[in-house]
């Protein structure tokens, strides 16, 4: 069974990324670097946050994963999938109607060779 991509979400195009200072591990960089990360999906409002890691990049990956796995994101994905399925069904209906129109005898040219 072939699967078609319905949605494509990227951190660059679809999300806002916020960085902030946070306590915890970090040694001499503690409270001096913005290593905490919050990722917010604009369309759904789903959020993910991480401050456990020492690097901003590692926290960004964890925050994006948490955002993607959040209940709010799952609900939004289900709604978007339902909308896309309706569009696909409607498109299929239009194609069948178009084919019916085109297959009328006056629209056919039959040649015998």
NUTI-252138 format. One record per residue: residue in three letters; x, y, z of N, C-alpha, C, O, CB in turn. Coordinates in steps of 0.1 Angstrom, whole numbers, plus 5000, padded with zeros to 4 digits. Each point is the difference from the previous one (the first is absolute). Glycine has a CB too. Layout:
REM residues N
AlaXYZXYZXYZXYZXYZ;...
END
This chain:
REM residues 113
Unk500849885000499250125000500950125000500950025008497249865004;Unk501750214979500750134998499450105009498850025001501949924976;Unk500250145030499550115008500450134994501250024995499049845026;Unk498950234979500350144995500150105012499349995009499449954970;Unk502350145020500250105010498950115000499850064989502749905010;Unk496950055012498950105001500550135006499650114995498749705007;Unk502550185008500550115007501649995001500549895001497350145012;Unk502850094987501450005002500350125010499850124996500749784981;Unk500050075035500250115010501550015002500749905003497050065008;Unk502850164988501550025003500150115011499150085001501549854975;Unk500550065031500250105011500250144994499750105006501349725009;Unk499750184973500350134994498850074994499850125002502449794992;Unk496950025000498850064993498750015008499250094998501949834982;Unk498849995030498749995006500050035015498950005007500649834976;Unk501650195023500150025014500850135004500850054993499249705010;Unk499750295009500750115006500949945011499649915008498650264988;Unk503149875004500949945010500450125009500550104996500449724988;Unk499050155029500350105010501149945009500049885004497750224996;Unk503349985003501149955009500050085012499650125001501849814979;Unk499150015031499950075013501149945009500549894998497150165000;Unk502850035012500949955010499349925010498950025004502550184993;Unk499349695007499449915010501149955009501250004997497049934987;Unk501450045028501049955010500349864997499649944990499650225027;Unk501549774992500349864999501549984996500850095003496949874990;Unk502649935000501349974997500650114990499350074994500249685009;Unk501850264997500650094991501350065005500750064992497149995000;Unk502549935020501350055005500150155000499150075004502049724989;Unk500050265001500250145000499150074990499850135001502549835005;Unk497049974985499150064991498650015005499150064994502249864988;Unk498550035030498750005007499550145001500750095005499849705007;Unk498250244984499450135001500750104991499750125002499649835021;Unk501550014967500750104991499649974986500250084991501749945025;Unk497649864981499749964986498649964999499449955009502949974988;Unk497150114991498649974997500049864995499949984988499550265007;Unk500549665014500049864995498649945001499849904993502650085015;Unk496750084999498749955001499350034987500250114994499749915031;Unk499249894969499450024988498549975001499649905006502550054981;Unk497150135007498549984999499750004985500350104993499250005030;Unk499849804972499649994986498550015000499349925006502749944987;Unk497450234999498650024999499549994985500550074992499550085029;Unk499249754977499449994986498950104998499050015007501549744993;Unk499750344990499150114998498649964998499150065006502850074985;Unk497949785000498649964996499249945011498850025001502149954976;Unk499749955031499349925010500150065014499249985009501149824977;Unk500850275016500350055014500649905009500350025012497850134985;Unk502349734997500749905008501350055004500750074993498149754995;Unk501650145024501350055006500949885005499449905005499550325001;Unk502349804993501049915006501150085006500450104994499049714990;Unk501150145027501050085007501149905006499749895004498650305002;Unk502949864994501149925006501150095006500350114994499249714989;Unk501050145028501050075007501049915007500950045007497550154996;Unk501449684994500949905007501449994995500949975007497049904997;Unk502350154983501349984994500850135001499550115003499649734981;Unk502250145014500950125001500150084988500350125000501049755016;Unk498450074972500150074988498650044995499049935002503149954992;Unk497950244999498750054995499549904988498849985000501950265006;Unk500249714986499649914989499349875006499049964995502950144991;Unk498749855024499549885006498650035006499149924998503249995007;Unk497650205001498750045006498950034989498949975002502350125018;Unk499349964969499150034988499449874995498849994997502550224997;Unk499549695005499649874995498949945009499049954996503350014993;Unk498050045024499149955010498750085000498949945001503149985013;Unk498150214985498850085000499149984988498849995001502550185012;Unk499349814975499349974988499349875001498849994997502850154990;Unk499149765019499449875001498850005010498949954997503349954999;Unk497950185015498950015010498850074994498949975002502850035016;Unk498650104974498950084993499349904990498850005000502550225002;Unk499549704991499349914990499249895007499049964994502950094990;Unk498549915027499349905008498950055009499349925006502849954993;Unk497750265002499050065009498649964995499849984989501850215017;Unk497549815004498649974997499450104991499349974990500549935032;Unk500650234980499450114991500549974986499250024990500850145029;Unk501249804978500549984987499349884994499650004988502650105018;Unk497649795002499349884995498650044995499549954990501949905025;Unk497950234993498650044997500150084987499149974991500250035033;Unk501650094974500150084988500349924988499450024990501350175024;Unk500249714988500449924989498849914995499749994988502650005021;Unk496949965000498849934997499050084992499449964991501049905029;Unk499450274985499150094993500550034986499250004990500150105032;Unk502049934976500650034987499949884991499750014988501850155022;Unk498749724995499949884992498549984995499849964989502149945024;Unk497250134996498649984996499650114989499349964991500249965032;Unk501050204978499850104990500649964987499350014989500750175028;Unk501249774983500749954988499249884994499950004987502350085022;Unk497449834999499249894995498750044993499749954989501349915029;Unk498350244987498850054994500450074987499249984990499850065032;Unk502150034977500450064987500349894990499650024988501350185024;Unk499849704992500349894991498749934995499949974988502350005024;Unk496950014997498749934996499350094991499449954990500549935032;Unk500050254980499450104992500650004986499350004990500050145030;Unk502049864979500850004988499649874992499950014988502050125022;Unk498149764997499649874993498650014994499849954989501749925027;Unk497650194992498650014995500050094987499349974991499850005032;Unk501750144977500050094989500649934988499650014989500750185026;Unk500749724987500749934989498949904994500049994988502350035023;Unk497049914997499049914995498950084992499649954989500849895030;Unk499250274986499050084993500650054986499350004990499750075032;Unk502249974978500750044988500149894990499750024988501650155026;Unk499149714991500149894991498649964994499949974988502049945026;Unk497050104994498749974995499750104989499449964989499849955033;Unk501150214980499750114989500849974988499550004989500150175029;Unk501749804984500949974988499649884992500349994989501550135024;Unk497649784994499849874994498650004993499649894995501850005022;Unk497950224982498850014993500349974985501050044995498050135021;Unk500149764977500249964987500450114990500849994991497649835013;Unk500950304998500450114991501450065002500550074992497049995008;Unk503149905011501450055003501049904996501250025001497950115018;Unk500549754976500949904996500249994985499150024993500249855027;Unk501950114976500449984986500649865000501149975005499350284990;Unk498949664998500449864999500549984986499250024990499249915028;Unk502850034980500649974987500349854999500549945009500450294989;Unk498849724990500349864997501150004990500050074990497749845015;Unk503450014998501150014991500249884992501050004992499950145023;
END
